[in-house]
Amino acid sequence: MSQPDADTSGSSESPVADRLLKQDEFAADLNAQGYTDLLVVRRESGRDLLTEGRLELIQHLDQHGSTVDSVSDLARQLDRDKGAVSKDCNRLAELDVIEYEGTGDGTAKRPQLKHDHVVIEPVVY
């Protein structure tokens, strides 16, 4: 699960510590409801996840991921610019939403979803 920025004030009763506890409880509640292999994306990163292109990319990988051989192939399947798809894939990898199969050293990097369930942290708990 992604975490909020660490608190540097030294207080154990900090808003960040409280938020981490609430995130853990939120994830545990979802897990208890059957949502295993869960990623909770920080709400500050939610905007990066919720672009039209990235949502389309995630949905395509969810439904057709086994047919995607590379980032270039994904761009062709989505009828999008390869550079834009590559940028979106890199940001989604930074957010831990996707991962690459293959090294890219002479072989294609195959993007695939890393988790079965991805949610954005609630704004209010």
N, CA, C and O atoms as a GROMACS GRO file, in nm:
protein
  500
    1MET      N    1   0.084  -0.116   0.000
    1MET     CA    2   0.000   0.000   0.000
    1MET      C    3   0.089   0.122   0.000
    1MET      O    4   0.190   0.124   0.070
    2SER      N    5   0.055   0.225  -0.076
    2SER     CA    6   0.134   0.346  -0.075
    2SER      C    7   0.107   0.422   0.054
    2SER      O    8   0.002   0.406   0.115
    3GLN      N    9   0.202   0.503   0.093
    3GLN     CA   10   0.196   0.571   0.221
    3GLN      C   11   0.205   0.722   0.203
    3GLN      O   12   0.265   0.768   0.106
    4PRO      N   13   0.146   0.801   0.297
    4PRO     CA   14   0.165   0.946   0.291
    4PRO      C   15   0.307   0.981   0.329
    4PRO      O   16   0.380   0.899   0.385
    5ASP      N   17   0.347   1.104   0.298
    5ASP     CA   18   0.481   1.148   0.332
    5ASP      C   19   0.504   1.137   0.482
    5ASP      O   20   0.413   1.163   0.561
    6ALA      N   21   0.624   1.100   0.519
    6ALA     CA   22   0.658   1.083   0.660
    6ALA      C   23   0.652   1.216   0.733
    6ALA      O   24   0.684   1.320   0.676
    7ASP      N   25   0.611   1.211   0.858
    7ASP     CA   26   0.607   1.329   0.943
    7ASP      C   27   0.746   1.353   1.000
    7ASP      O   28   0.809   1.261   1.052
    8THR      N   29   0.792   1.475   0.990
    8THR     CA   30   0.925   1.506   1.041
    8THR      C   31   0.920   1.580   1.173
    8THR      O   32   1.024   1.621   1.224
    9SER      N   33   0.802   1.600   1.231
    9SER     CA   34   0.791   1.675   1.356
    9SER      C   35   0.827   1.592   1.478
    9SER      O   36   0.850   1.649   1.584
   10GLY      N   37   0.833   1.460   1.466
   10GLY     CA   38   0.870   1.375   1.578
   10GLY      C   39   0.754   1.339   1.668
   10GLY      O   40   0.773   1.261   1.761
   11SER      N   41   0.635   1.391   1.644
   11SER     CA   42   0.520   1.361   1.727
   11SER      C   43   0.460   1.226   1.690
   11SER      O   44   0.435   1.199   1.572
   12SER      N   45   0.438   1.141   1.791
   12SER     CA   46   0.378   1.011   1.763
   12SER      C   47   0.227   1.023   1.742
   12SER      O   48   0.164   0.930   1.692
   13GLU      N   49   0.170   1.136   1.778
   13GLU     CA   50   0.027   1.160   1.762
   13GLU      C   51   0.003   1.252   1.642
   13GLU      O   52  -0.091   1.332   1.642
   14SER      N   53   0.085   1.242   1.542
   14SER     CA   54   0.078   1.333   1.428
   14SER      C   55  -0.038   1.299   1.336
   14SER      O   56  -0.091   1.187   1.339
   15PRO      N   57  -0.078   1.396   1.255
   15PRO     CA   58  -0.181   1.368   1.155
   15PRO      C   59  -0.138   1.259   1.058
   15PRO      O   60  -0.222   1.181   1.011
   16VAL      N   61  -0.010   1.252   1.027
   16VAL     CA   62   0.038   1.149   0.935
   16VAL      C   63   0.026   1.011   0.999
   16VAL      O   64  -0.016   0.916   0.933
   17ALA      N   65   0.063   0.999   1.127
   17ALA     CA   66   0.050   0.870   1.196
   17ALA      C   67  -0.096   0.827   1.202
   17ALA      O   68  -0.128   0.710   1.182
   18ASP      N   69  -0.185   0.922   1.228
   18ASP     CA   70  -0.329   0.892   1.232
   18ASP      C   71  -0.377   0.848   1.093
   18ASP      O   72  -0.456   0.755   1.081
   19ARG      N   73  -0.328   0.916   0.991
   19ARG     CA   74  -0.368   0.882   0.854
   19ARG      C   75  -0.318   0.743   0.816
   19ARG      O   76  -0.389   0.667   0.750
   20LEU      N   77  -0.196   0.709   0.856
   20LEU     CA   78  -0.142   0.576   0.828
   20LEU      C   79  -0.226   0.468   0.895
   20LEU      O   80  -0.255   0.364   0.835
   21LEU      N   81  -0.266   0.492   1.018
   21LEU     CA   82  -0.350   0.397   1.090
   21LEU      C   83  -0.484   0.380   1.018
   21LEU      O   84  -0.532   0.267   1.001
   22LYS      N   85  -0.544   0.490   0.976
   22LYS     CA   86  -0.672   0.483   0.904
   22LYS      C   87  -0.656   0.412   0.770
   22LYS      O   88  -0.744   0.336   0.729
   23GLN      N   89  -0.544   0.435   0.701
   23GLN     CA   90  -0.519   0.365   0.575
   23GLN      C   91  -0.512   0.215   0.598
   23GLN      O   92  -0.570   0.137   0.523
   24ASP      N   93  -0.439   0.176   0.703
   24ASP     CA   94  -0.426   0.033   0.733
   24ASP      C   95  -0.562  -0.029   0.767
   24ASP      O   96  -0.592  -0.140   0.723
   25GLU      N   97  -0.643   0.042   0.844
   25GLU     CA   98  -0.776  -0.008   0.879
   25GLU      C   99  -0.864  -0.018   0.754
   25GLU      O  100  -0.938  -0.115   0.737
   26PHE      N  101  -0.855   0.081   0.667
   26PHE     CA  102  -0.931   0.081   0.542
   26PHE      C  103  -0.893  -0.039   0.457
   26PHE      O  104  -0.980  -0.110   0.406
   27ALA      N  105  -0.764  -0.062   0.441
   27ALA     CA  106  -0.716  -0.175   0.362
   27ALA      C  107  -0.758  -0.308   0.425
   27ALA      O  108  -0.796  -0.401   0.354
   28ALA      N  109  -0.750  -0.316   0.558
   28ALA     CA  110  -0.789  -0.439   0.627
   28ALA      C  111  -0.939  -0.467   0.609
   28ALA      O  112  -0.979  -0.582   0.590
   29ASP      N  113  -1.020  -0.361   0.616
   29ASP     CA  114  -1.165  -0.378   0.594
   29ASP      C  115  -1.194  -0.428   0.453
   29ASP      O  116  -1.277  -0.516   0.434
   30LEU      N  117  -1.127  -0.370   0.354
   30LEU     CA  118  -1.146  -0.416   0.216
   30LEU      C  119  -1.099  -0.559   0.199
   30LEU      O  120  -1.163  -0.639   0.131
   31ASN      N  121  -0.986  -0.592   0.261
   31ASN     CA  122  -0.933  -0.727   0.253
   31ASN      C  123  -1.031  -0.827   0.314
   31ASN      O  124  -1.050  -0.936   0.260
   32ALA      N  125  -1.092  -0.790   0.426
   32ALA     CA  126  -1.189  -0.878   0.492
   32ALA      C  127  -1.312  -0.901   0.404
   32ALA      O  128  -1.380  -1.003   0.418
   33GLN      N  129  -1.340  -0.807   0.314
   33GLN     CA  130  -1.454  -0.821   0.223
   33GLN      C  131  -1.417  -0.897   0.095
   33GLN      O  132  -1.499  -0.908   0.004
   34GLY      N  133  -1.295  -0.948   0.090
   34GLY     CA  134  -1.254  -1.028  -0.025
   34GLY      C  135  -1.168  -0.957  -0.127
   34GLY      O  136  -1.132  -1.015  -0.229
   35TYR      N  137  -1.136  -0.833  -0.101
   35TYR     CA  138  -1.050  -0.758  -0.193
   35TYR      C  139  -0.904  -0.782  -0.158
   35TYR      O  140  -0.839  -0.700  -0.093
   36THR      N  141  -0.854  -0.897  -0.202
   36THR     CA  142  -0.715  -0.930  -0.176
   36THR      C  143  -0.630  -0.873  -0.289
   36THR      O  144  -0.683  -0.824  -0.389
   37ASP      N  145  -0.500  -0.879  -0.274
   37ASP     CA  146  -0.406  -0.819  -0.370
   37ASP      C  147  -0.450  -0.677  -0.401
   37ASP      O  148  -0.481  -0.643  -0.515
   38LEU      N  149  -0.451  -0.596  -0.298
   38LEU     CA  150  -0.508  -0.462  -0.300
   38LEU      C  151  -0.398  -0.356  -0.294
   38LEU      O  152  -0.304  -0.368  -0.216
   39LEU      N  153  -0.411  -0.254  -0.377
   39LEU     CA  154  -0.324  -0.137  -0.370
   39LEU      C  155  -0.411  -0.017  -0.336
   39LEU      O  156  -0.509   0.010  -0.405
   40VAL      N  157  -0.376   0.054  -0.229
   40VAL     CA  158  -0.443   0.179  -0.195
   40VAL      C  159  -0.350   0.292  -0.237
   40VAL      O  160  -0.243   0.310  -0.179
   41VAL      N  161  -0.390   0.367  -0.337
   41VAL     CA  162  -0.311   0.478  -0.389
   41VAL      C  163  -0.340   0.601  -0.304
   41VAL      O  164  -0.456   0.630  -0.274
   42ARG      N  165  -0.235   0.673  -0.267
   42ARG     CA  166  -0.252   0.796  -0.189
   42ARG      C  167  -0.344   0.892  -0.263
   42ARG      O  168  -0.340   0.903  -0.385
   43ARG      N  169  -0.427   0.961  -0.188
   43ARG     CA  170  -0.522   1.053  -0.252
   43ARG      C  171  -0.449   1.163  -0.329
   43ARG      O  172  -0.502   1.214  -0.428
   44GLU      N  173  -0.329   1.202  -0.284
   44GLU     CA  174  -0.252   1.303  -0.356
   44GLU      C  175  -0.209   1.254  -0.494
   44GLU      O  176  -0.185   1.334  -0.584
   45SER      N  177  -0.200   1.124  -0.511
   45SER     CA  178  -0.160   1.065  -0.639
   45SER      C  179  -0.281   1.026  -0.724
   45SER      O  180  -0.265   0.985  -0.839
   46GLY      N  181  -0.398   1.038  -0.668
   46GLY     CA  182  -0.519   0.997  -0.739
   46GLY      C  183  -0.539   1.070  -0.870
   46GLY      O  184  -0.583   1.010  -0.969
   47ARG      N  185  -0.507   1.198  -0.873
   47ARG     CA  186  -0.524   1.276  -0.996
   47ARG      C  187  -0.436   1.220  -1.108
   47ARG      O  188  -0.476   1.219  -1.224
   48ASP      N  189  -0.315   1.173  -1.072
   48ASP     CA  190  -0.226   1.113  -1.172
   48ASP      C  191  -0.284   0.983  -1.227
   48ASP      O  192  -0.260   0.948  -1.342
   49LEU      N  193  -0.360   0.914  -1.146
   49LEU     CA  194  -0.418   0.787  -1.186
   49LEU      C  195  -0.544   0.805  -1.270
   49LEU      O  196  -0.573   0.725  -1.359
   50LEU      N  197  -0.618   0.912  -1.243
   50LEU     CA  198  -0.752   0.927  -1.300
   50LEU      C  199  -0.758   1.008  -1.429
   50LEU      O  200  -0.861   1.069  -1.458
   51THR      N  201  -0.651   1.010  -1.506
   51THR     CA  202  -0.661   1.075  -1.637
   51THR      C  203  -0.736   0.982  -1.732
   51THR      O  204  -0.738   0.860  -1.712
   52GLU      N  205  -0.797   1.039  -1.832
   52GLU     CA  206  -0.874   0.957  -1.927
   52GLU      C  207  -0.786   0.851  -1.993
   52GLU      O  208  -0.825   0.735  -2.005
   53GLY      N  209  -0.666   0.892  -2.037
   53GLY     CA  210  -0.576   0.798  -2.104
   53GLY      C  211  -0.529   0.686  -2.013
   53GLY      O  212  -0.521   0.571  -2.055
   54ARG      N  213  -0.497   0.719  -1.888
   54ARG     CA  214  -0.448   0.616  -1.795
   54ARG      C  215  -0.559   0.521  -1.754
   54ARG      O  216  -0.536   0.401  -1.739
   55LEU      N  217  -0.679   0.573  -1.735
   55LEU     CA  218  -0.791   0.484  -1.703
   55LEU      C  219  -0.820   0.390  -1.819
   55LEU      O  220  -0.846   0.271  -1.798
   56GLU      N  221  -0.814   0.441  -1.942
   56GLU     CA  222  -0.833   0.356  -2.060
   56GLU      C  223  -0.725   0.249  -2.066
   56GLU      O  224  -0.754   0.133  -2.096
   57LEU      N  225  -0.602   0.287  -2.037
   57LEU     CA  226  -0.489   0.194  -2.039
   57LEU      C  227  -0.508   0.084  -1.934
   57LEU      O  228  -0.489  -0.034  -1.964
   58ILE      N  229  -0.545   0.124  -1.812
   58ILE     CA  230  -0.567   0.027  -1.704
   58ILE      C  231  -0.680  -0.069  -1.740
   58ILE      O  232  -0.667  -0.190  -1.723
   59GLN      N  233  -0.790  -0.015  -1.790
   59GLN     CA  234  -0.904  -0.099  -1.827
   59GLN      C  235  -0.865  -0.196  -1.939
   59GLN      O  236  -0.906  -0.312  -1.936
   60HIS      N  237  -0.787  -0.149  -2.035
   60HIS     CA  238  -0.745  -0.236  -2.145
   60HIS      C  239  -0.656  -0.348  -2.093
   60HIS      O  240  -0.672  -0.464  -2.133
   61LEU      N  241  -0.561  -0.315  -2.005
   61LEU     CA  242  -0.475  -0.420  -1.949
   61LEU      C  243  -0.556  -0.519  -1.866
   61LEU      O  244  -0.525  -0.638  -1.864
   62ASP      N  245  -0.658  -0.470  -1.798
   62ASP     CA  246  -0.743  -0.559  -1.718
   62ASP      C  247  -0.819  -0.657  -1.807
   62ASP      O  248  -0.830  -0.775  -1.775
   63GLN      N  249  -0.870  -0.608  -1.918
   63GLN     CA  250  -0.954  -0.691  -2.005
   63GLN      C  251  -0.875  -0.767  -2.111
   63GLN      O  252  -0.916  -0.876  -2.152
   64HIS      N  253  -0.763  -0.710  -2.157
   64HIS     CA  254  -0.691  -0.769  -2.270
   64HIS      C  255  -0.542  -0.782  -2.245
   64HIS      O  256  -0.464  -0.796  -2.340
   65GLY      N  257  -0.500  -0.777  -2.120
   65GLY     CA  258  -0.358  -0.777  -2.087
   65GLY      C  259  -0.279  -0.892  -2.145
   65GLY      O  260  -0.162  -0.876  -2.178
   66SER      N  261  -0.341  -1.007  -2.157
   66SER     CA  262  -0.269  -1.124  -2.208
   66SER      C  263  -0.235  -1.110  -2.356
   66SER      O  264  -0.149  -1.182  -2.407
   67THR      N  265  -0.301  -1.017  -2.426
   67THR     CA  266  -0.274  -0.997  -2.569
   67THR      C  267  -0.171  -0.887  -2.594
   67THR      O  268  -0.133  -0.864  -2.708
   68VAL      N  269  -0.126  -0.819  -2.488
   68VAL     CA  270  -0.032  -0.708  -2.502
   68VAL      C  271   0.110  -0.762  -2.492
   68VAL      O  272   0.148  -0.824  -2.392
   69ASP      N  273   0.189  -0.738  -2.596
   69ASP     CA  274   0.326  -0.790  -2.600
   69ASP      C  275   0.432  -0.687  -2.562
   69ASP      O  276   0.543  -0.724  -2.524
   70SER      N  277   0.398  -0.558  -2.570
   70SER     CA  278   0.495  -0.453  -2.542
   70SER      C  279   0.422  -0.320  -2.527
   70SER      O  280   0.301  -0.312  -2.550
   71VAL      N  281   0.495  -0.217  -2.488
   71VAL     CA  282   0.436  -0.083  -2.481
   71VAL      C  283   0.393  -0.038  -2.620
   71VAL      O  284   0.286   0.022  -2.636
   72SER      N  285   0.474  -0.066  -2.720
   72SER     CA  286   0.438  -0.031  -2.859
   72SER      C  287   0.311  -0.102  -2.902
   72SER      O  288   0.225  -0.041  -2.966
   73ASP      N  289   0.299  -0.228  -2.867
   73ASP     CA  290   0.180  -0.305  -2.901
   73ASP      C  291   0.058  -0.248  -2.829
   73ASP      O  292  -0.050  -0.238  -2.888
   74LEU      N  293   0.075  -0.211  -2.703
   74LEU     CA  294  -0.035  -0.150  -2.628
   74LEU      C  295  -0.079  -0.020  -2.695
   74LEU      O  296  -0.199   0.005  -2.708
   75ALA      N  297   0.016   0.062  -2.737
   75ALA     CA  298  -0.016   0.187  -2.806
   75ALA      C  299  -0.095   0.160  -2.933
   75ALA      O  300  -0.192   0.230  -2.963
   76ARG      N  301  -0.054   0.059  -3.009
   76ARG     CA  302  -0.128   0.022  -3.132
   76ARG      C  303  -0.270  -0.022  -3.098
   76ARG      O  304  -0.366   0.019  -3.164
   77GLN      N  305  -0.283  -0.106  -2.996
   77GLN     CA  306  -0.416  -0.156  -2.960
   77GLN      C  307  -0.508  -0.043  -2.913
   77GLN      O  308  -0.629  -0.047  -2.937
   78LEU      N  309  -0.451   0.057  -2.848
   78LEU     CA  310  -0.530   0.170  -2.798
   78LEU      C  311  -0.544   0.282  -2.902
   78LEU      O  312  -0.618   0.378  -2.880
   79ASP      N  313  -0.473   0.268  -3.014
   79ASP     CA  314  -0.469   0.372  -3.118
   79ASP      C  315  -0.424   0.505  -3.058
   79ASP      O  316  -0.487   0.609  -3.079
   80ARG      N  317  -0.313   0.498  -2.982
   80ARG     CA  318  -0.256   0.617  -2.918
   80ARG      C  319  -0.108   0.629  -2.955
   80ARG      O  320  -0.047   0.532  -3.000
   81ASP      N  321  -0.053   0.746  -2.936
   81ASP     CA  322   0.088   0.771  -2.960
   81ASP      C  323   0.173   0.688  -2.865
   81ASP      O  324   0.145   0.682  -2.745
   82LYS      N  325   0.278   0.623  -2.918
   82LYS     CA  326   0.363   0.536  -2.836
   82LYS      C  327   0.430   0.614  -2.723
   82LYS      O  328   0.441   0.564  -2.611
   83GLY      N  329   0.476   0.736  -2.750
   83GLY     CA  330   0.540   0.816  -2.647
   83GLY      C  331   0.446   0.848  -2.532
   83GLY      O  332   0.485   0.844  -2.415
   84ALA      N  333   0.322   0.881  -2.564
   84ALA     CA  334   0.222   0.912  -2.461
   84ALA      C  335   0.190   0.788  -2.378
   84ALA      O  336   0.177   0.796  -2.256
   85VAL      N  337   0.177   0.674  -2.445
   85VAL     CA  338   0.148   0.549  -2.374
   85VAL      C  339   0.267   0.511  -2.286
   85VAL      O  340   0.250   0.465  -2.173
   86SER      N  341   0.388   0.529  -2.337
   86SER     CA  342   0.508   0.500  -2.259
   86SER      C  343   0.514   0.587  -2.134
   86SER      O  344   0.545   0.538  -2.025
   87LYS      N  345   0.484   0.715  -2.149
   87LYS     CA  346   0.483   0.808  -2.035
   87LYS      C  347   0.377   0.764  -1.933
   87LYS      O  348   0.403   0.762  -1.813
   88ASP      N  349   0.258   0.730  -1.981
   88ASP     CA  350   0.152   0.684  -1.891
   88ASP      C  351   0.192   0.556  -1.820
   88ASP      O  352   0.169   0.541  -1.700
   89CYS      N  353   0.251   0.463  -1.892
   89CYS     CA  354   0.296   0.336  -1.831
   89CYS      C  355   0.401   0.362  -1.724
   89CYS      O  356   0.397   0.302  -1.616
   90ASN      N  357   0.495   0.451  -1.753
   90ASN     CA  358   0.599   0.481  -1.655
   90ASN      C  359   0.541   0.542  -1.528
   90ASN      O  360   0.582   0.507  -1.417
   91ARG      N  361   0.444   0.632  -1.542
   91ARG     CA  362   0.382   0.692  -1.423
   91ARG      C  363   0.302   0.587  -1.347
   91ARG      O  364   0.305   0.585  -1.224
   92LEU      N  365   0.231   0.500  -1.417
   92LEU     CA  366   0.155   0.394  -1.350
   92LEU      C  367   0.248   0.296  -1.280
   92LEU      O  368   0.213   0.241  -1.176
   93ALA      N  369   0.365   0.273  -1.336
   93ALA     CA  370   0.464   0.188  -1.269
   93ALA      C  371   0.517   0.256  -1.143
   93ALA      O  372   0.536   0.190  -1.041
   94GLU      N  373   0.539   0.388  -1.148
   94GLU     CA  374   0.582   0.462  -1.030
   94GLU      C  375   0.477   0.454  -0.919
   94GLU      O  376   0.511   0.448  -0.801
   95LEU      N  377   0.350   0.453  -0.958
   95LEU     CA  378   0.240   0.443  -0.862
   95LEU      C  379   0.216   0.300  -0.815
   95LEU      O  380   0.130   0.275  -0.730
   96ASP      N  381   0.290   0.204  -0.871
   96ASP     CA  382   0.282   0.062  -0.836
   96ASP      C  383   0.156  -0.006  -0.892
   96ASP      O  384   0.117  -0.112  -0.844
   97VAL      N  385   0.094   0.056  -0.992
   97VAL     CA  386  -0.027   0.000  -1.052
   97VAL      C  387   0.008  -0.106  -1.156
   97VAL      O  388  -0.059  -0.209  -1.164
   98ILE      N  389   0.114  -0.081  -1.234
   98ILE     CA  390   0.157  -0.180  -1.333
   98ILE      C  391   0.303  -0.216  -1.306
   98ILE      O  392   0.373  -0.149  -1.231
   99GLU      N  393   0.344  -0.323  -1.369
   99GLU     CA  394   0.485  -0.364  -1.367
   99GLU      C  395   0.518  -0.412  -1.507
   99GLU      O  396   0.430  -0.438  -1.588
  100TYR      N  397   0.646  -0.422  -1.534
  100TYR     CA  398   0.691  -0.468  -1.664
  100TYR      C  399   0.746  -0.609  -1.653
  100TYR      O  400   0.820  -0.642  -1.561
  101GLU      N  401   0.707  -0.690  -1.750
  101GLU     CA  402   0.766  -0.823  -1.765
  101GLU      C  403   0.871  -0.808  -1.875
  101GLU      O  404   0.840  -0.759  -1.983
  102GLY      N  405   0.992  -0.850  -1.849
  102GLY     CA  406   1.101  -0.831  -1.943
  102GLY      C  407   1.184  -0.711  -1.903
  102GLY      O  408   1.136  -0.620  -1.836
  103THR      N  409   1.308  -0.711  -1.945
  103THR     CA  410   1.401  -0.608  -1.902
  103THR      C  411   1.405  -0.487  -1.993
  103THR      O  412   1.444  -0.379  -1.950
  104GLY      N  413   1.367  -0.504  -2.117
  104GLY     CA  414   1.380  -0.396  -2.213
  104GLY      C  415   1.518  -0.394  -2.277
  104GLY      O  416   1.542  -0.314  -2.367
  105ASP      N  417   1.609  -0.480  -2.231
  105ASP     CA  418   1.743  -0.490  -2.289
  105ASP      C  419   1.741  -0.589  -2.405
  105ASP      O  420   1.777  -0.706  -2.390
  106GLY      N  421   1.697  -0.542  -2.519
  106GLY     CA  422   1.688  -0.629  -2.635
  106GLY      C  423   1.558  -0.708  -2.642
  106GLY      O  424   1.529  -0.771  -2.744
  107THR      N  425   1.482  -0.705  -2.535
  107THR     CA  426   1.351  -0.771  -2.534
  107THR      C  427   1.246  -0.666  -2.501
  107THR      O  428   1.275  -0.566  -2.435
  108ALA      N  429   1.125  -0.690  -2.545
  108ALA     CA  430   1.017  -0.595  -2.520
  108ALA      C  431   0.979  -0.595  -2.372
  108ALA      O  432   0.975  -0.700  -2.307
  109LYS      N  433   0.951  -0.474  -2.321
  109LYS     CA  434   0.896  -0.463  -2.186
  109LYS      C  435   0.744  -0.475  -2.199
  109LYS      O  436   0.680  -0.394  -2.265
  110ARG      N  437   0.690  -0.577  -2.135
  110ARG     CA  438   0.546  -0.604  -2.145
  110ARG      C  439   0.477  -0.548  -2.021
  110ARG      O  440   0.497  -0.600  -1.911
  111PRO      N  441   0.394  -0.442  -2.037
  111PRO     CA  442   0.324  -0.388  -1.921
  111PRO      C  443   0.210  -0.480  -1.878
  111PRO      O  444   0.139  -0.535  -1.962
  112GLN      N  445   0.195  -0.495  -1.748
  112GLN     CA  446   0.084  -0.575  -1.695
  112GLN      C  447   0.042  -0.517  -1.561
  112GLN      O  448   0.121  -0.455  -1.490
  113LEU      N  449  -0.085  -0.539  -1.528
  113LEU     CA  450  -0.134  -0.492  -1.399
  113LEU      C  451  -0.063  -0.567  -1.288
  113LEU      O  452  -0.038  -0.687  -1.298
  114LYS      N  453  -0.031  -0.495  -1.183
  114LYS     CA  454   0.042  -0.555  -1.072
  114LYS      C  455  -0.051  -0.606  -0.962
  114LYS      O  456  -0.014  -0.695  -0.886
  115HIS      N  457  -0.171  -0.551  -0.954
  115HIS     CA  458  -0.265  -0.586  -0.847
  115HIS      C  459  -0.402  -0.618  -0.906
  115HIS      O  460  -0.439  -0.570  -1.014
  116ASP      N  461  -0.477  -0.699  -0.832
  116ASP     CA  462  -0.614  -0.731  -0.873
  116ASP      C  463  -0.709  -0.615  -0.846
  116ASP      O  464  -0.807  -0.596  -0.919
  117HIS      N  465  -0.680  -0.538  -0.742
  117HIS     CA  466  -0.769  -0.429  -0.701
  117HIS      C  467  -0.686  -0.305  -0.672
  117HIS      O  468  -0.586  -0.312  -0.600
  118VAL      N  469  -0.728  -0.192  -0.727
  118VAL     CA  470  -0.662  -0.064  -0.704
  118VAL      C  471  -0.769   0.035  -0.662
  118VAL      O  472  -0.868   0.055  -0.733
  119VAL      N  473  -0.750   0.097  -0.547
  119VAL     CA  474  -0.843   0.198  -0.498
  119VAL      C  475  -0.764   0.322  -0.458
  119VAL      O  476  -0.644   0.315  -0.433
  120ILE      N  477  -0.833   0.434  -0.453
  120ILE     CA  478  -0.772   0.558  -0.407
  120ILE      C  479  -0.816   0.581  -0.264
  120ILE      O  480  -0.932   0.563  -0.229
  121GLU      N  481  -0.721   0.622  -0.183
  121GLU     CA  482  -0.748   0.650  -0.041
  121GLU      C  483  -0.864   0.748  -0.029
  121GLU      O  484  -0.871   0.845  -0.105
  122PRO      N  485  -0.955   0.725   0.065
  122PRO     CA  486  -1.066   0.818   0.083
  122PRO      C  487  -1.018   0.958   0.120
  122PRO      O  488  -0.914   0.975   0.184
  123VAL      N  489  -1.094   1.057   0.079
  123VAL     CA  490  -1.064   1.195   0.117
  123VAL      C  491  -1.096   1.214   0.265
  123VAL      O  492  -1.022   1.282   0.336
  124VAL      N  493  -1.205   1.154   0.310
  124VAL     CA  494  -1.246   1.158   0.450
  124VAL      C  495  -1.273   1.016   0.494
  124VAL      O  496  -1.339   0.940   0.422
  125TYR      N  497  -1.224   0.978   0.610
  125TYR     CA  498  -1.248   0.843   0.663
  125TYR      C  499  -1.370   0.843   0.750
  125TYR      O  500  -1.407   0.738   0.804
   0.00000   0.00000   0.00000
